[in-house]
């Protein structure tokens, strides 16, 4: 029972970290911060983890496109 509760807490933490880092990433892009793409890539680590943990196929596709977008933006925002 305790193990299940700990897994639920860990899963909730990953969801919150992913959401918060995505919000910060959007804010940084809005401020045209030069390194927003790097922070966006950092954020994607948590989104990949979340998508793979729950086996959300549509989220995995979204993560692939968002990762590509952040990499593109790193080069575009130099």
DADAPE-V10965 format. One record per helix or strand. SS is the DSSP state (2 for helix, 1 for strand). FROM is the first residue (numbers start at 1). LEN is the number of residues. If there is no record, write none. Layout:
{{SS | FROM | LEN} {SS | FROM | LEN}}
This chain:
{{2 | 2 | 29} {2 | 36 | 19} {2 | 57 | 20}}
